[in-house]
Amino acid sequence: MISFFLYKFILAAVLFGITLFIAAYSTYAERKVAAFLQDRVGPDRAGPFGIFQPLADGLKFIMKEEFIPVVSNKLLFVLGPCIAMMTALMAGVIIPWGNSLIIGGQEYSLQIADLNIGILYVFGVVSIGVYGIMIGGWASNNKFSLLGAIRASAQMISYEIAMGLAIIALIIMTGTLSLHEITTQQAGGIGSHWNFWNIVYQPLGFLIFIVCAFAECNRTPFDLPECETELVGGYHTEYSSMKLGFYLFAEYINMFISSAVISTLYFGGYNFPFMNDLGLGHNVISILGTVALFAKVTFFIFFFMWIRWTIPRFRYDQLMNLGWKILIPLSIVNIFITGVVIILFKR
């Protein structure tokens, strides 16, 4: 029998490895998606079909010369990308990646930490992540970096409000902050006693949440903090070597975690239609559920990439107007509608 702490350590190590692997190969997938949409080939030199391109990129980051500006605050300059990377990795521990496995008569959950305030934990970690960008931009002592950092902080604060209000409607409906409980309530999905996924009950909340997720991840059309046409490279203009790699990796990890959170909150998590009618063993259903969750995550990662290479970025005033004048009022309306429907139908 595996001890509780050893199992959690193994699960955390596996999640850490999977997260880094997906983040690394998301860079490869993004280049291939961009090439497909632009009628190009994409990476094709490093290995068959360019499959080893992420390894070549990682080696390049490690081997590049370390550069720290003389006029920078050296401690904070190094601390910024570390905070960005650390907070990106922390958010995945409360996501239920599967139901559970029964090994030797003992049940093991595929969730590292089942917090009863899981959603608050996600928002707390995401809120800390902006400090990595802000500190890195300020410590660089570069006006373009500072402007990018200010943009990032204002953008995240603005869109976190709308995202939080969208989640409030979901919490009112489900009655819990636990991601495990929210996933369990969606068990079976379509075809199981009318127990639909939350996307059916919260389509407006989902739309608001995914728009805010794009802004939180600094993805196009909300990539104003690193807008090359105006700010050279934004908050990481002065960064090189693996510190720059940490910032870029953190963005892809945030995209992966955001896709997992969206899948968990609105698309049933590890649940899939008719899963309880297959007549298979508990472990087999759990493994299939994990595969289903990663399939949903893969789709949303592709959606992030598709949007990036399809839609141009907003102007900054358009970005702020969308957050404050459209998304926040819509979120409040969504909360009101959810409350009225629950009162009327007692769901």
VOPALO-455732 format. One record per residue (C-alpha): residue number from 1; residue in three letters; y, x, z. Coordinates in steps of 0.02 Angstrom, whole numbers. Each point is the difference from the previous one (the first is absolute). Layout:
<sites>
(site NUM,"Ala",(Y,X,Z))
...
</sites>
This chain:
<sites>
(site 1,"Met",(0,0,0))
(site 2,"Ile",(170,67,-48))
(site 3,"Ser",(123,6,143))
(site 4,"Phe",(158,-107,-16))
(site 5,"Phe",(121,147,-8))
(site 6,"Leu",(-108,100,-122))
(site 7,"Tyr",(-13,-152,-115))
(site 8,"Lys",(188,-29,4))
(site 9,"Phe",(29,184,-37))
(site 10,"Ile",(-118,-5,-149))
(site 11,"Leu",(81,-161,-63))
(site 12,"Ala",(174,76,17))
(site 13,"Ala",(-55,159,-91))
(site 14,"Val",(-77,-103,-142))
(site 15,"Leu",(157,-106,-15))
(site 16,"Phe",(108,157,0))
(site 17,"Gly",(-104,76,-141))
(site 18,"Ile",(-2,-162,-102))
(site 19,"Thr",(189,-20,21))
(site 20,"Leu",(37,176,-61))
(site 21,"Phe",(-123,-19,-144))
(site 22,"Ile",(79,-164,-57))
(site 23,"Ala",(176,71,20))
(site 24,"Ala",(-47,153,-104))
(site 25,"Tyr",(-83,-98,-139))
(site 26,"Ser",(138,-131,0))
(site 27,"Thr",(109,136,-76))
(site 28,"Tyr",(-130,21,-138))
(site 29,"Ala",(-16,-189,-22))
(site 30,"Glu",(189,-19,-10))
(site 31,"Arg",(10,127,-141))
(site 32,"Lys",(-141,-85,-93))
(site 33,"Val",(76,-173,23))
(site 34,"Ala",(169,64,-59))
(site 35,"Ala",(-82,83,-149))
(site 36,"Phe",(-93,-159,-45))
(site 37,"Leu",(157,-108,10))
(site 38,"Gln",(98,127,-103))
(site 39,"Asp",(-138,29,-128))
(site 40,"Arg",(-34,179,56))
(site 41,"Val",(-155,94,58))
(site 42,"Gly",(54,61,171))
(site 43,"Pro",(-82,145,94))
(site 44,"Asp",(-147,68,-100))
(site 45,"Arg",(-7,187,30))
(site 46,"Ala",(-64,25,178))
(site 47,"Gly",(-181,-52,-17))
(site 48,"Pro",(-76,-143,-101))
(site 49,"Phe",(136,-131,-32))
(site 50,"Gly",(112,100,118))
(site 51,"Ile",(-102,-54,152))
(site 52,"Phe",(40,160,96))
(site 53,"Gln",(189,-17,-24))
(site 54,"Pro",(30,-53,183))
(site 55,"Leu",(-91,157,59))
(site 56,"Ala",(108,107,-114))
(site 57,"Asp",(157,-86,65))
(site 58,"Gly",(-53,25,181))
(site 59,"Leu",(-37,184,-31))
(site 60,"Lys",(170,17,-84))
(site 61,"Phe",(89,-74,152))
(site 62,"Ile",(-94,117,118))
(site 63,"Met",(32,156,-105))
(site 64,"Lys",(185,-31,-37))
(site 65,"Glu",(130,103,91))
(site 66,"Glu",(64,-73,162))
(site 67,"Phe",(188,-29,-8))
(site 68,"Ile",(110,-50,146))
(site 69,"Pro",(189,-6,-32))
(site 70,"Val",(99,121,108))
(site 71,"Val",(126,-135,48))
(site 72,"Ser",(-133,-127,51))
(site 73,"Asn",(-59,-47,174))
(site 74,"Lys",(-168,89,-13))
(site 75,"Leu",(-91,-93,139))
(site 76,"Leu",(47,-173,-64))
(site 77,"Phe",(-24,57,-180))
(site 78,"Val",(-184,33,39))
(site 79,"Leu",(-17,-151,116))
(site 80,"Gly",(58,-129,-131))
(site 81,"Pro",(-150,8,-118))
(site 82,"Cys",(-119,14,148))
(site 83,"Ile",(64,-165,72))
(site 84,"Ala",(-11,-84,-171))
(site 85,"Met",(-181,57,-23))
(site 86,"Met",(-54,-37,179))
(site 87,"Thr",(69,-178,4))
(site 88,"Ala",(-77,-36,-171))
(site 89,"Leu",(-172,49,66))
(site 90,"Met",(19,-94,166))
(site 91,"Ala",(14,-175,-74))
(site 92,"Gly",(-179,-8,-64))
(site 93,"Val",(-85,2,170))
(site 94,"Ile",(25,-186,35))
(site 95,"Ile",(-58,-64,-169))
(site 96,"Pro",(-176,-78,3))
(site 97,"Trp",(-86,91,-144))
(site 98,"Gly",(-157,-104,17))
(site 99,"Asn",(-88,-119,118))
(site 100,"Ser",(-122,106,102))
(site 101,"Leu",(-160,99,-18))
(site 102,"Ile",(-155,-22,109))
(site 103,"Ile",(-83,169,29))
(site 104,"Gly",(-146,15,120))
(site 105,"Gly",(36,-171,73))
(site 106,"Gln",(180,48,39))
(site 107,"Glu",(147,-79,-91))
(site 108,"Tyr",(136,118,-63))
(site 109,"Ser",(166,-68,-62))
(site 110,"Leu",(77,70,-159))
(site 111,"Gln",(172,-6,80))
(site 112,"Ile",(62,148,100))
(site 113,"Ala",(113,-100,117))
(site 114,"Asp",(-1,-190,15))
(site 115,"Leu",(171,-27,78))
(site 116,"Asn",(51,-177,47))
(site 117,"Ile",(175,48,-60))
(site 118,"Gly",(-59,84,-160))
(site 119,"Ile",(141,-66,-109))
(site 120,"Leu",(131,64,124))
(site 121,"Tyr",(-86,170,-3))
(site 122,"Val",(14,6,-190))
(site 123,"Phe",(185,-43,5))
(site 124,"Gly",(31,126,138))
(site 125,"Val",(-83,142,-95))
(site 126,"Val",(88,-48,-162))
(site 127,"Ser",(167,0,92))
(site 128,"Ile",(-31,177,65))
(site 129,"Gly",(-39,59,-177))
(site 130,"Val",(182,-16,-52))
(site 131,"Tyr",(44,136,127))
(site 132,"Gly",(-99,126,-102))
(site 133,"Ile",(106,-38,-153))
(site 134,"Met",(164,-9,97))
(site 135,"Ile",(-31,162,96))
(site 136,"Gly",(-55,93,-157))
(site 137,"Gly",(152,-57,-99))
(site 138,"Trp",(122,42,139))
(site 139,"Ala",(-79,167,46))
(site 140,"Ser",(11,61,-181))
(site 141,"Asn",(190,10,16))
(site 142,"Asn",(13,-60,-179))
(site 143,"Lys",(111,-146,-49))
(site 144,"Phe",(-126,-70,-124))
(site 145,"Ser",(-139,8,129))
(site 146,"Leu",(110,-84,130))
(site 147,"Leu",(48,-140,-120))
(site 148,"Gly",(-183,-27,-39))
(site 149,"Ala",(-43,-6,185))
(site 150,"Ile",(139,-125,36))
(site 151,"Arg",(-59,-108,-144))
(site 152,"Ala",(-179,6,64))
(site 153,"Ser",(47,-49,178))
(site 154,"Ala",(115,-143,-56))
(site 155,"Gln",(-131,-61,-123))
(site 156,"Met",(-143,1,125))
(site 157,"Ile",(101,-85,136))
(site 158,"Ser",(55,-136,-122))
(site 159,"Tyr",(-172,-37,-69))
(site 160,"Glu",(-93,14,165))
(site 161,"Ile",(96,-154,59))
(site 162,"Ala",(-60,-106,-146))
(site 163,"Met",(-176,71,16))
(site 164,"Gly",(-4,-40,186))
(site 165,"Leu",(60,-178,-30))
(site 166,"Ala",(-134,-23,-134))
(site 167,"Ile",(-131,57,125))
(site 168,"Ile",(68,-119,134))
(site 169,"Ala",(-48,-147,-111))
(site 170,"Leu",(-176,72,-15))
(site 171,"Ile",(-11,25,189))
(site 172,"Ile",(55,-180,29))
(site 173,"Met",(-139,-58,-114))
(site 174,"Thr",(-139,113,67))
(site 175,"Gly",(54,5,183))
(site 176,"Thr",(-41,184,23))
(site 177,"Leu",(68,176,-26))
(site 178,"Ser",(-172,79,-16))
(site 179,"Leu",(-48,54,-176))
(site 180,"His",(-183,-24,46))
(site 181,"Glu",(31,-181,51))
(site 182,"Ile",(105,-34,-156))
(site 183,"Thr",(-141,69,-108))
(site 184,"Thr",(-133,-100,94))
(site 185,"Gln",(97,-161,-28))
(site 186,"Gln",(-12,30,-188))
(site 187,"Ala",(-189,24,4))
(site 188,"Gly",(-87,-61,-155))
(site 189,"Gly",(158,-32,-98))
(site 190,"Ile",(-11,-121,-146))
(site 191,"Gly",(-159,-102,5))
(site 192,"Ser",(-28,3,188))
(site 193,"His",(45,-163,87))
(site 194,"Trp",(178,0,-68))
(site 195,"Asn",(37,157,99))
(site 196,"Phe",(114,79,-130))
(site 197,"Trp",(85,170,4))
(site 198,"Asn",(177,3,68))
(site 199,"Ile",(74,22,-174))
(site 200,"Val",(-37,-186,-28))
(site 201,"Tyr",(101,-51,153))
(site 202,"Gln",(136,134,-10))
(site 203,"Pro",(41,34,-184))
(site 204,"Leu",(187,19,33))
(site 205,"Gly",(-33,111,151))
(site 206,"Phe",(-115,109,-105))
(site 207,"Leu",(131,17,-138))
(site 208,"Ile",(132,52,127))
(site 209,"Phe",(-119,120,86))
(site 210,"Ile",(-53,90,-158))
(site 211,"Val",(180,19,-61))
(site 212,"Cys",(45,74,169))
(site 213,"Ala",(-153,113,-8))
(site 214,"Phe",(67,75,-162))
(site 215,"Ala",(165,35,88))
(site 216,"Glu",(-85,71,156))
(site 217,"Cys",(-102,120,-107))
(site 218,"Asn",(154,52,-101))
(site 219,"Arg",(-89,-51,-159))
(site 220,"Thr",(83,-52,-162))
(site 221,"Pro",(101,-110,-20))
(site 222,"Phe",(56,48,177))
(site 223,"Asp",(-9,190,-13))
(site 224,"Leu",(187,23,29))
(site 225,"Pro",(-23,131,140))
(site 226,"Glu",(-71,124,-127))
(site 227,"Cys",(94,-59,-154))
(site 228,"Glu",(-4,151,-116))
(site 229,"Thr",(142,-60,-112))
(site 230,"Glu",(122,-6,147))
(site 231,"Leu",(-68,104,144))
(site 232,"Val",(-100,140,-87))
(site 233,"Gly",(-152,-37,108))
(site 234,"Gly",(71,-91,149))
(site 235,"Tyr",(-55,42,177))
(site 236,"His",(-126,133,-56))
(site 237,"Thr",(115,93,-120))
(site 238,"Glu",(-7,161,103))
(site 239,"Tyr",(-186,-7,36))
(site 240,"Ser",(-135,103,-83))
(site 241,"Ser",(-181,51,25))
(site 242,"Met",(-108,-105,117))
(site 243,"Lys",(148,-79,91))
(site 244,"Leu",(47,-84,-164))
(site 245,"Gly",(-184,-41,-21))
(site 246,"Phe",(0,-88,170))
(site 247,"Tyr",(143,-114,-54))
(site 248,"Leu",(-85,-41,-165))
(site 249,"Phe",(-169,-25,84))
(site 250,"Ala",(78,-111,133))
(site 251,"Glu",(66,-116,-137))
(site 252,"Tyr",(-172,-22,-75))
(site 253,"Ile",(-81,-22,171))
(site 254,"Asn",(130,-134,41))
(site 255,"Met",(-42,-84,-165))
(site 256,"Phe",(-185,2,44))
(site 257,"Ile",(29,-67,176))
(site 258,"Ser",(121,-133,-64))
(site 259,"Ser",(-131,-58,-124))
(site 260,"Ala",(-129,-9,140))
(site 261,"Val",(118,-99,112))
(site 262,"Ile",(41,-122,-141))
(site 263,"Ser",(-186,-22,-36))
(site 264,"Thr",(-36,-29,185))
(site 265,"Leu",(141,-121,37))
(site 266,"Tyr",(-2,-106,-158))
(site 267,"Phe",(-161,31,-97))
(site 268,"Gly",(-136,-11,131))
(site 269,"Gly",(-21,184,39))
(site 270,"Tyr",(-184,44,-11))
(site 271,"Asn",(-48,-183,-31))
(site 272,"Phe",(-51,-57,-173))
(site 273,"Pro",(-50,-171,-71))
(site 274,"Phe",(-172,-68,47))
(site 275,"Met",(-39,153,106))
(site 276,"Asn",(-89,-107,129))
(site 277,"Asp",(-110,-82,-131))
(site 278,"Leu",(-80,157,-72))
(site 279,"Gly",(-140,8,129))
(site 280,"Leu",(11,189,15))
(site 281,"Gly",(-9,104,158))
(site 282,"His",(149,27,113))
(site 283,"Asn",(22,183,-46))
(site 284,"Val",(-11,-36,-187))
(site 285,"Ile",(132,-136,13))
(site 286,"Ser",(112,117,101))
(site 287,"Ile",(-16,138,-132))
(site 288,"Leu",(36,-124,-140))
(site 289,"Gly",(151,-61,100))
(site 290,"Thr",(67,177,13))
(site 291,"Val",(-24,23,-188))
(site 292,"Ala",(91,-165,-29))
(site 293,"Leu",(146,57,108))
(site 294,"Phe",(16,164,-93))
(site 295,"Ala",(-8,-94,-165))
(site 296,"Lys",(148,-106,56))
(site 297,"Val",(92,156,58))
(site 298,"Thr",(-32,83,-168))
(site 299,"Phe",(72,-149,-91))
(site 300,"Phe",(161,4,104))
(site 301,"Ile",(17,189,-24))
(site 302,"Phe",(-12,-30,-187))
(site 303,"Phe",(130,-138,19))
(site 304,"Phe",(119,122,87))
(site 305,"Met",(-23,121,-145))
(site 306,"Trp",(15,-134,-133))
(site 307,"Ile",(166,-59,70))
(site 308,"Arg",(65,179,10))
(site 309,"Trp",(-25,31,-185))
(site 310,"Thr",(57,-173,-56))
(site 311,"Ile",(159,-45,95))
(site 312,"Pro",(157,110,13))
(site 313,"Arg",(78,32,170))
(site 314,"Phe",(136,-109,74))
(site 315,"Arg",(177,57,35))
(site 316,"Tyr",(25,28,186))
(site 317,"Asp",(114,-151,21))
(site 318,"Gln",(-130,-109,-87))
(site 319,"Leu",(-132,70,117))
(site 320,"Met",(98,-46,157))
(site 321,"Asn",(51,-171,-68))
(site 322,"Leu",(-182,-41,-36))
(site 323,"Gly",(-51,48,177))
(site 324,"Trp",(139,-84,98))
(site 325,"Lys",(51,-148,-109))
(site 326,"Ile",(-165,-54,-77))
(site 327,"Leu",(-154,63,92))
(site 328,"Ile",(61,-30,178))
(site 329,"Pro",(57,-181,-34))
(site 330,"Leu",(-164,-32,-93))
(site 331,"Ser",(-97,69,149))
(site 332,"Ile",(91,-118,119))
(site 333,"Val",(-34,-147,-117))
(site 334,"Asn",(-184,51,-5))
(site 335,"Ile",(-9,0,191))
(site 336,"Phe",(79,-173,5))
(site 337,"Ile",(-120,-70,-131))
(site 338,"Thr",(-150,77,89))
(site 339,"Gly",(52,-78,166))
(site 340,"Val",(26,-171,-77))
(site 341,"Val",(-167,4,-90))
(site 342,"Ile",(-93,54,157))
(site 343,"Ile",(82,-139,101))
(site 344,"Leu",(-40,-131,-131))
(site 345,"Phe",(-179,50,-40))
(site 346,"Lys",(-49,83,166))
(site 347,"Arg",(-89,141,-89))
</sites>
